[in-house]
Amino acid sequence: MQATKSKIPAKLKAVSWREKIWRQLGMTHQPTVKLYSGYGHAEQLVLYGHVFSFAPLQRKKYSSFFLLNLLALVRLFIVKPIAGAGVILSTEKNEITSITEPDGFIKLNWTSEVALAFGWHRASVTLFNDADAPVAEAFGSYLVPHSTQFGFISDIDDTFLVSHSANFRKKLALLFTRNPRSRNTFEGVVKHYQLLSLAHTVENEPNPFFYVSSSEWNLYDYILEFMTINGLPKGVLLLSPIKTLINLFFFRQNKHGSKKDRIIRILEAFPKQKFILLGDSSQQDPAIYASIAGSFPGRIYAVYIRDTFQKKSRSVQQVLQKLEETGVPCCFFVHSAEAILHSKKISLIN
């Protein structure tokens, strides 16, 4: 591998007393690779990640004490990405080299040299220093969906995770005082998603779920822990560009635009499947979903929007009414029980 521009030292120092203190605080000052879930098929696979020189360690203990939850949340944004770092992806008979982007982001695209079975596959990424010596490694997984009839693309905040996105004060209060194990789902939403995961398929061949959110990659482990604890279907998380603590409150990105782009890439990756889109009314989901349905006629089987922001209810109803006129069934609901009844009505679930 060619020398990188990352200035990772050719020889790492032994763990110092400073590093030991950082680790006690749930941080590390050692080069770190972070891998997220990916997806694809033999013709095109993709896996994402980040490389950091300073990053939080994965949380192992949870507490109801608000100060500990506040510190645990804040440290997720205390990161120092490494630009231009050389990494190698290793999978089944595949080895791909890549260089991190300016924000430390890794986007690995490859074509499998062997036929891949449906389901989840393991992969590893190794970080190399300026002397081409390995200094860090991480493991992740990517999904090759079963050839089911449906796929599901869901938002996260205020779609199944109670977040109060439309109220900045309440949103911060939840983030800063709760942890992934003490946050709440909407009543009945887990049951609905579990039913959808088996819609027109069998238990050992579940429908693929993609969770596309405006939340930053910083919150990947946080969201994953919440989903696992609450029994939501396992799926691929696709989040927004990472933020450092300094720009958490002062720097705005067009995350909704990138969210639309990520959904489009999913539809393009799986052209034989019809998709169900799930979101809420607190932000831009209705408009994004309507635009996507217009760009991919016949590909969107249904749209579900949770009514979480009454000030926008009328305008959302108008958007969904126009969408239904094009032949896409829509459900604008408050309680998940309504969404379940609608799914039965359109023969999506039994």
GIRAUR-V842334 format. One record per pair of residues at least 24 apart in sequence whose ideal C-beta (glycine too) atoms are under 8 Angstrom apart, sorted by the first residue. I is the first residue (numbers start at 1). J is the second residue. Records with the same first field share a line. If there is no record, write none. Layout:
# GIRAUR-V842334
I = J / J
This chain:
# GIRAUR-V842334
1 = 86 / 88 / 97 / 128 / 132
2 = 86
3 = 130 / 132
4 = 84 / 85 / 86 / 99 / 128 / 129 / 130
5 = 83 / 84
6 = 51 / 82 / 83 / 84 / 85 / 86 / 100 / 129 / 130
7 = 130
8 = 53 / 82 / 85 / 127 / 128 / 129 / 130 / 135
9 = 129 / 130
10 = 129 / 130 / 131 / 133
11 = 131
12 = 129 / 135
23 = 57
25 = 75
26 = 56 / 57 / 59 / 72 / 75
27 = 54 / 55 / 56 / 57 / 75 / 78
28 = 54 / 55 / 56 / 57
29 = 53 / 54
30 = 136
31 = 82 / 85 / 127 / 129 / 135 / 136
32 = 136 / 138
33 = 87 / 106 / 125 / 126 / 127 / 136 / 137 / 138
34 = 138 / 220
35 = 106 / 123 / 125 / 138 / 139 / 140
36 = 140 / 217 / 220 / 237 / 239
37 = 140 / 141 / 142 / 143 / 235 / 236 / 237
38 = 108 / 123 / 140 / 141 / 142 / 143 / 236
39 = 142 / 143 / 144 / 145 / 208 / 210 / 236 / 266 / 269
40 = 142 / 143 / 144 / 269
41 = 116 / 144 / 145 / 269 / 270
42 = 111 / 112 / 114 / 115 / 116 / 144
43 = 111
44 = 109 / 111 / 269
45 = 91 / 109 / 110 / 111 / 112 / 142 / 144
46 = 107 / 108 / 109 / 142
47 = 89 / 106 / 108 / 123 / 125 / 140 / 142
48 = 105 / 106 / 107 / 108 / 217 / 238
49 = 87 / 105 / 106 / 108 / 125 / 138 / 140
50 = 79 / 81 / 100 / 103 / 104 / 105 / 106 / 217 / 242
51 = 81 / 82 / 85 / 87 / 100 / 104 / 106 / 127 / 136
52 = 79 / 80 / 81 / 82 / 104
53 = 80 / 81 / 82
54 = 78 / 79 / 80
55 = 79 / 80
58 = 221
59 = 179 / 221 / 225
62 = 179 / 180 / 181 / 182
63 = 179
64 = 182
66 = 176 / 177
69 = 176 / 177 / 178 / 179 / 182
70 = 176 / 177
72 = 179
73 = 175 / 176 / 222
74 = 245
76 = 218 / 219 / 221 / 222
77 = 216 / 218 / 243 / 244 / 245 / 248
78 = 244 / 245
79 = 104 / 218 / 242 / 244
80 = 244
81 = 105 / 242 / 244
85 = 127 / 128
86 = 127 / 128 / 132
87 = 125 / 126 / 127 / 128
88 = 125 / 126 / 128
89 = 123 / 124 / 125
90 = 123 / 124 / 125 / 126
91 = 121 / 122 / 123
92 = 116 / 121
103 = 241 / 242
104 = 242
105 = 241 / 242
116 = 144
117 = 144
118 = 144 / 145 / 146 / 147 / 205
119 = 143 / 144 / 146
120 = 144 / 234
142 = 236
143 = 208 / 235 / 236
145 = 207 / 208 / 270 / 273
146 = 201 / 205 / 206 / 207 / 208
147 = 272
148 = 200 / 201 / 205 / 206 / 207 / 208 / 273
149 = 199 / 200 / 201 / 207 / 273 / 274
150 = 196 / 199 / 200 / 201 / 207 / 273 / 274 / 275 / 276 / 301 / 348
151 = 207 / 208 / 209 / 210 / 266 / 270 / 273 / 274 / 275 / 276
152 = 193 / 196 / 197 / 207 / 208 / 209 / 210 / 233 / 235 / 275 / 276 / 278
153 = 209 / 210 / 212 / 263 / 266 / 275 / 276 / 277 / 278
154 = 193 / 209 / 210 / 211 / 212 / 235 / 277 / 278 / 279
155 = 211 / 212 / 213 / 278 / 279 / 280 / 285
156 = 211 / 213 / 215 / 223
157 = 213 / 214 / 215 / 280 / 282
158 = 280 / 282 / 306 / 308
159 = 189 / 278 / 279 / 280 / 285 / 306
160 = 185 / 186 / 189 / 190 / 193 / 232
161 = 185 / 223 / 226
162 = 186
165 = 280 / 282 / 283 / 308
166 = 282 / 283 / 308 / 309 / 311
180 = 222 / 223 / 225 / 226 / 229
181 = 225 / 226 / 229
183 = 226
185 = 230 / 232
186 = 306 / 335 / 336
187 = 335 / 336
188 = 335 / 336 / 337 / 339 / 340
189 = 336
190 = 230 / 231 / 232
191 = 336 / 340
192 = 336 / 339 / 340 / 343
193 = 232 / 233
194 = 231 / 232 / 233
195 = 340 / 343 / 349
196 = 233 / 276 / 343 / 348 / 349
197 = 233
198 = 349
199 = 343 / 348 / 349
200 = 348
206 = 233
207 = 233
208 = 235 / 236 / 270 / 273
209 = 233 / 234 / 235 / 236
210 = 235 / 236 / 238 / 263 / 266
211 = 235 / 236 / 237 / 238
212 = 238 / 259 / 262 / 263 / 266
213 = 237 / 238 / 239 / 240 / 259
214 = 239 / 240 / 255 / 256 / 259 / 283
215 = 239 / 240
216 = 240 / 241 / 242 / 243
217 = 241 / 242
218 = 242 / 243
238 = 262 / 266
256 = 283 / 284 / 288
259 = 284 / 288
260 = 288 / 291 / 292
263 = 288 / 292
264 = 292 / 295
267 = 292 / 296 / 299
274 = 298 / 299 / 300 / 301
275 = 299 / 300 / 301
276 = 300 / 301 / 302 / 303 / 304 / 348
277 = 302 / 303 / 304
278 = 303 / 304 / 305
279 = 303 / 304 / 305 / 306
280 = 305 / 306 / 307 / 308 / 309
281 = 305 / 306 / 307 / 308 / 309 / 312 / 313 / 316 / 332
282 = 308 / 309 / 312
286 = 316 / 319 / 320
287 = 319
289 = 323
290 = 319 / 320 / 322 / 323
293 = 323 / 326 / 328
294 = 326
297 = 326
300 = 328
301 = 328 / 329 / 348
302 = 328 / 329 / 330 / 331 / 342 / 343 / 346 / 348
303 = 328 / 329 / 330 / 331
304 = 330 / 331 / 333 / 339 / 342
305 = 330 / 331 / 332 / 333
306 = 333 / 334 / 339
307 = 332 / 333 / 334
